[in-house]
Amino acid sequence: MTLRGFTQQFEALHRDLRGTAALEPLEPYLKVKVTIDATGHVGVTVEITPDHMTQTHSFEFEIDQSYLATTLAQCQRLLERFPVVPLDASRWPYSAASPFTAR
């Protein structure tokens, strides 16, 4: 899940006060899951590793619901500051338009 997807899930989590938002990028070094249970408790699980083949480090903690709005705003600011740009194949160095492409 990308930061954009995580932010969308987090928006729903903040709005509905139930469910899960998970950040699971392609890189296996960091995963974050935020869950609100039926009683309204907000749990956070973080998995981080310098070497996903040999190590796993994780920790869990709870946060107050009042932190959700600030966290959501921070995710939105990250996306504004570092927007996800759609892939444009014509800009790749080995695209069909490139002189380096094997013909």
Number of C-alpha atoms within 10 A of each C-alpha: 14 13 17 16 14 22 23 16 20 26 20 15 20 21 11 10 20 17 17 19 23 21 20 18 14 10 8 14 16 17 18 17 17 24 20 21 13 10 8 13 15 22 17 18 15 16 16 16 15 12 10 13 8 7 10 12 12 12 9 12 10 13 13 10 14 9 11 19 13 10 15 19 13 13 18 18 12 14 14 10 9 9 11 11 6 6 8 8 11 11 10 11 12 13 14 13 12 12 10 10 10 8 5
